[in-house]
Amino acid sequence: MSDSTRPALPDQRAVSNGSRRAYSGPRTAAQIEADLAATRDSLANTVDVLSARVQPKAMAARVTAKAKSFVVNPDGSPRTERLLTIGGGVAGAIGALTLLRYVVRKRG
């Protein structure tokens, strides 16, 4: 990338703790070090959050909670209409497979 096609950097701005602040004049070494430390802390926090999110136990717990919330109301009572829909779908699938098996055996 040539210098003419590179995006321009913000003038004398730094990110510190999620907020942008403008510096008047050139930045000192202490300001740069403080910005680097803040960025490092922010990055470490982001990595910690992401690693917690992708742990197998955490993923399994989220999936289990989501599946449970699909068939159980928040008060703990079953969602009858959803259970009947699931049961009907399973019964239909079993019936269709049984019929298919019967037709295939009848031909052979």
C-alpha positions as CSV (number, residue, x, y, z in Angstrom):
1,M,0.0,0.0,0.0
2,S,1.5,3.4,-0.9
3,D,1.4,6.3,1.4
4,S,-1.3,8.0,-0.7
5,T,-3.7,5.0,-0.4
6,R,-3.3,4.4,3.4
7,P,-6.1,5.6,5.6
8,A,-5.1,8.7,7.6
9,L,-4.5,8.3,11.3
10,P,-6.4,10.5,13.7
11,D,-4.5,13.6,14.7
12,Q,-3.0,13.4,18.2
13,R,-5.7,11.1,19.5
14,A,-5.5,8.1,21.7
15,V,-7.9,5.5,23.0
16,S,-7.8,5.2,26.8
17,N,-10.4,3.2,28.7
18,G,-12.9,3.2,25.8
19,S,-13.0,7.0,25.5
20,R,-11.2,9.1,23.0
21,R,-9.3,12.2,24.1
22,A,-7.4,14.8,22.2
23,Y,-3.9,15.7,23.1
24,S,-2.6,19.2,22.6
25,G,0.8,19.0,21.0
26,P,3.1,16.0,20.7
27,R,2.5,13.1,23.1
28,T,5.0,12.3,25.8
29,A,6.5,8.9,26.5
30,A,4.4,8.7,29.7
31,Q,1.2,9.3,27.7
32,I,2.1,6.7,25.1
33,E,3.0,4.2,27.9
34,A,-0.3,4.9,29.7
35,D,-2.2,4.3,26.4
36,L,-0.3,1.1,25.8
37,A,-1.1,-0.1,29.3
38,A,-4.8,0.7,28.9
39,T,-4.9,-1.0,25.5
40,R,-3.1,-4.1,27.0
41,D,-5.7,-4.3,29.9
42,S,-8.6,-3.9,27.5
43,L,-7.2,-6.7,25.2
44,A,-6.6,-9.0,28.2
45,N,-10.2,-8.5,29.4
46,T,-11.5,-9.2,25.9
47,V,-9.4,-12.4,25.6
48,D,-10.7,-13.5,29.1
49,V,-14.4,-12.9,28.0
50,L,-13.9,-14.8,24.7
51,S,-12.1,-17.8,26.3
52,A,-14.9,-18.1,28.9
53,R,-17.5,-18.0,26.1
54,V,-16.0,-20.9,24.1
55,Q,-15.3,-23.3,27.0
56,P,-17.1,-26.6,26.3
57,K,-18.9,-26.6,29.7
58,A,-20.1,-23.1,29.3
59,M,-21.3,-23.9,25.7
60,A,-23.1,-27.0,26.9
61,A,-24.8,-25.1,29.7
62,R,-26.1,-22.4,27.3
63,V,-27.4,-25.0,24.9
64,T,-29.1,-27.0,27.7
65,A,-30.7,-23.8,29.2
66,K,-32.0,-22.8,25.8
67,A,-33.5,-26.3,25.1
68,K,-35.0,-26.4,28.5
69,S,-36.5,-22.9,28.1
70,F,-38.1,-24.1,24.9
71,V,-40.2,-26.8,26.6
72,V,-40.5,-25.4,30.2
73,N,-42.1,-22.2,31.3
74,P,-40.1,-19.9,33.6
75,D,-42.3,-21.1,36.6
76,G,-41.2,-24.7,35.9
77,S,-44.4,-25.9,34.3
78,P,-44.2,-27.7,31.0
79,R,-45.2,-25.9,27.8
80,T,-47.8,-28.5,26.7
81,E,-48.3,-27.1,23.2
82,R,-44.6,-27.3,22.3
83,L,-44.3,-30.8,23.8
84,L,-47.3,-31.9,21.8
85,T,-45.8,-30.4,18.6
86,I,-42.5,-32.2,19.2
87,G,-44.3,-35.5,20.1
88,G,-46.4,-35.2,16.9
89,G,-43.4,-34.6,14.8
90,V,-41.5,-37.6,16.3
91,A,-44.6,-39.8,15.9
92,G,-45.0,-38.7,12.2
93,A,-41.3,-39.4,11.5
94,I,-41.5,-42.8,13.0
95,G,-44.7,-43.6,11.1
96,A,-43.1,-42.4,7.8
97,L,-40.0,-44.5,8.4
98,T,-42.1,-47.6,9.3
99,L,-44.2,-47.1,6.1
100,L,-41.1,-46.7,4.0
101,R,-39.6,-49.8,5.5
102,Y,-42.8,-51.7,4.8
103,V,-42.9,-50.6,1.2
104,V,-39.2,-51.4,0.6
105,R,-39.6,-54.9,2.1
106,K,-42.8,-55.5,0.1
107,R,-41.0,-54.8,-3.2
108,G,-38.0,-57.0,-2.4
